Amino acid sequence: MTKEEARKYGWLAQRAALASVAMACSLLLIKAFAAWHTGSVAMLGSLADTALDLLASLVTLYGVKLAAEPADHDHRFGHGKAEALAALFQVALITASAIGIAWRAVERLTTPATTQDADFGIIVSVVAILATFALLAYQRRVIRQTGSVAILADNIHYQSDMLLNLSVIAAIALDQYLGLHWADPVFGIAIALWLAWGAFKASSEAIDHLMDKEWPEDERRRFLDVAARHPQLRGIHDFRTRRAGSHDFAQFHMEVDRDMTVAAAHDVMDEVEDNIRRAFPRVEVLIHLDPEGHVDTDDPLVEEDVTPHWFSKRI
């Protein structure tokens, strides 16, 4: 990825994060009034989720901005992991909110109270659904262009907001129109559980990034299919991958004919890198050259031959 492309992707991701902040601010104001006016625990849960959306969007904005910074002397691999650190901060906020909402809902179950003005609460939730739908469409377009993990996580979080707002409508309607007063706190507990599940998934993904977890197997296979295309390549081993924010990294040992000169081998490596760059423009690649049959270590994980299944038939 060129510096110009990196700046472009970073700016697009920042614009998407700014859109999230703007929408969260707007919804926070109208939901705060709606929660106070209707007295609904489900609406209170939706308000808390929107407040967390605002904090999460602010943290995402900072994380995306920092992750887009170029590598420097202290951070030679860039700042991509800032997105994962921002995600862990979001997880702490979401977990605290889930506990608070569940506590309030249990209190409402033991001390029943009715909600009021269902129409207003439903209208606010419909407005929130429409605004969220527009944001999701914009975020998906940015994700297709940039591949930003932070914006993808934000998009997944806002998808859950659609379900939360629908549950608020159902809770208020069941409470006031059908007299099912237990519905509101029960939906509040369901919202708390949904938030907790979302926090768990977000923390798992963030930890995977911080722990340099390998790419999914299908992505690894697609990469190797491209890397092994060169007719003078004799094998690939010690293939390692990791992800940091919207930046992907891959490294491997590439075997060539033992009698090949250093200059010729380097030309082959350049051609392999060009093939990879065209197919995976956002992946930073590091290749180590080895003569065919060379053994680097007795570690079987390192020496594992990972060339595609069709490779042996080709040569």
Helices and strands as residue ranges (DSSP letters): H 3-38, H 41-67, H 82-110, H 118-146, H 149-177, H 183-210, H 217-227, E 235-244, E 247-256, H 262-279, E 283-291, H 300-303, H 311-314
